[in-house]
Amino acid sequence: MVIWSTLEASCPICENRVRLREVGSGFALGQDSDLFVRMEGKHIIQAEIHTCHKCHFSGYSADFLRTLTPATRKRFLEGVSPFLIDAASIRRADEEDRPARERLEYGRTPLPDTQYYWAFKTSEALDLPPIAQGIRLLRAYWCLRLDPSMKLPSPRLKALKKLYLKGTIQKLRQGVRHESDRNLVYLIAELCRRNENFLLAMSYFRRFLEREPGARYLKLAARKLHKAAREGISEDVSMEDLLYQSPSDTNAREGGEGPSALDAG
């Protein structure tokens, strides 16, 4: 559940009126090993992203309150906006399988993962730091676990997962040396593992365990995930299962199919 208020602003590119959500709070249910915080109902990250329906400028509320130079606006309108697919076509592949009520709910707004991808493209045009660009792509990746993006056809989900993960890893690696949040080293390692970049994952896990002053629970998680990367295991996992579930608990939960390799060690 997410609590928010709304305000109106003008798009800093085309001056189209946009309704923005100012998020007040949300209630967490748990966390995945890539630091995605699970919530019930509409997720806070879905409420925090906005898109101008006219030029497709996308970002957080603060992005819409920026004052941009004429040169920046021209660069976006000529070099970015024409290449962002119209929102209606984003849904075309899967809307035949969606109830009419659900289709109407989202109107002209693209799916949240697409909004974050457009926000990434917007952040490039604004010359934001690599970490800021990478976090927008990371949120696009996270949105693939949330309704409605999670209902996309399986081949489309797989392709988007690869696209978002590859871009996130690249941008976070570019910016991590200049970032004070050293837990990003852990995050890069885990994203590399999930993307089957196992050698790179092991390198970042070792760096995090040996040199970075990260949170204690992340140190515990990193030890197990480093072992998983060494064994070529890329499966998704929650922090709860990774840190607190015993093999017997996992076995019982999955109907006797046997414990996950991530439960070992």
Secondary structure, 3 states (H helix, E strand, C coil): CEEEEEEEEECCCCCCEEEEEEEEEECEEEEECCCCEEECCCCHHHHCCEECCCCCCEECHHHHCCCCCHHHHHHHHHHCHHHCCCHHHHHHCCHHHCCHHHHHHHCCCCCHHHHHHHHHHHHHHCCCCHHHHHHHHHHHHHHCCCCCHHHCCHHHHHHHHHHHHHHHHHHHHHHHHHCCCCHHHHHHHHHHHHCCCHHHHHHHHHHHHHHCCCCHHHHHHHHHHHHHHHCCCCCCCEHHHHHCCCHHHHHHHCCCCCCCHHHCC
